[in-house]
Amino acid sequence: MVSLDLDGIHQRVSQQEKICGQIRTVDGEIDLLQQRWSAAEREQTLPAAKDLLDRISSAQTEVRKLNSAHAALLRRSRRTLRAMMNFVNFYGGTYSANPETQAAAPSRELARV
């Protein structure tokens, strides 16, 4: 952000959005597997395995919640990036990347007058 490498930031946001999509896909696959597992099979499972499955379910719920929050953050970040890119494109010629160049420019103008 500090260096205004907007293309790099855009790429990282895209990568994170892709990862969020992959997490949603895996989450859906886990849901399908749990639905296929019949109630009778669950009853025959050892208590330790039931405890483990409950913890996995809790973790899945937490990951789903965090992934959703992160995806919302990425959507807002993308809007901010678009605004920053518009700003830089519009004012790119006004603000110099080198402050010394910008400071020297007014003195040259005064020398011409």
C-alpha positions in Angstrom: 0.0 0.0 0.0 2.7 2.5 1.0 4.5 2.1 -2.4 1.2 2.3 -4.3 2.0 -0.9 -6.1 -1.7 -1.1 -7.1 -1.1 -3.9 -9.6 0.6 -6.0 -7.0 -2.1 -5.3 -4.5 -4.7 -6.2 -7.1 -3.0 -9.5 -7.7 -2.8 -10.4 -4.0 -6.5 -9.6 -3.5 -7.3 -11.8 -6.5 -5.3 -14.6 -5.0 -7.0 -14.3 -1.7 -10.4 -14.3 -3.4 -9.4 -17.5 -5.2 -8.4 -19.1 -1.9 -11.8 -18.1 -0.4 -13.5 -19.8 -3.3 -11.5 -22.9 -2.8 -12.4 -22.9 0.9 -16.1 -22.6 0.1 -15.7 -25.6 -2.3 -14.1 -27.8 0.3 -16.7 -26.7 2.8 -19.4 -27.8 0.5 -17.7 -31.1 -0.1 -17.5 -31.7 3.6 -21.2 -31.0 4.0 -22.0 -33.5 1.2 -19.9 -36.2 3.0 -21.6 -35.5 6.3 -25.0 -35.8 4.7 -24.2 -39.1 3.1 -23.2 -40.5 6.4 -26.4 -42.1 7.7 -27.7 -41.8 11.2 -27.2 -45.6 11.7 -23.5 -45.2 10.9 -23.2 -42.4 13.3 -24.7 -44.5 16.1 -22.2 -47.2 15.5 -19.2 -44.8 15.8 -17.0 -45.0 18.8 -17.5 -42.1 21.4 -14.0 -40.8 20.7 -14.7 -40.6 17.0 -18.0 -38.8 17.7 -16.1 -36.3 19.8 -13.6 -35.8 17.0 -16.4 -35.3 14.5 -18.1 -32.8 16.8 -14.8 -30.8 17.0 -14.4 -31.0 13.2 -17.9 -29.7 12.8 -17.2 -26.8 15.2 -14.0 -26.0 13.4 -15.8 -26.1 10.0 -18.4 -23.6 11.3 -15.7 -21.3 12.5 -13.8 -21.5 9.3 -17.0 -20.8 7.3 -17.6 -17.7 9.4 -14.0 -16.4 9.1 -14.0 -17.1 5.4 -17.2 -15.2 4.9 -15.8 -12.2 6.8 -12.6 -12.3 4.9 -14.5 -12.5 1.5 -16.5 -9.4 2.6 -13.3 -7.6 3.5 -11.8 -8.5 0.1 -14.9 -7.1 -1.7 -14.5 -3.8 0.2 -10.7 -3.8 -0.5 -11.4 -4.2 -4.3 -13.7 -1.2 -4.2 -11.0 0.8 -2.4 -8.4 -0.3 -4.9 -10.6 0.8 -7.8 -11.0 4.2 -6.1 -7.2 4.5 -5.6 -6.5 3.5 -9.2 -9.0 6.1 -10.5 -7.3 8.7 -8.2 -3.8 7.8 -9.4 -4.9 7.7 -13.1 -6.6 11.1 -12.8 -3.9 12.9 -10.7 -0.9 10.9 -11.8 0.6 13.9 -13.7 -0.1 16.3 -10.9 1.8 14.5 -8.1 5.4 13.5 -8.8 6.7 10.2 -7.4 9.9 12.1 -6.5 9.4 14.9 -4.0 12.7 16.6 -5.0 11.4 16.9 -8.6 8.1 18.4 -7.3 9.9 20.9 -5.1 12.3 21.9 -7.9 9.5 22.5 -10.4 8.1 25.7 -8.9 11.6 27.3 -8.7 12.2 26.6 -12.4 8.8 28.3 -13.2 9.8 31.3 -11.2 13.2 31.5 -13.0 11.3 31.7 -16.4 9.2 34.7 -15.3 
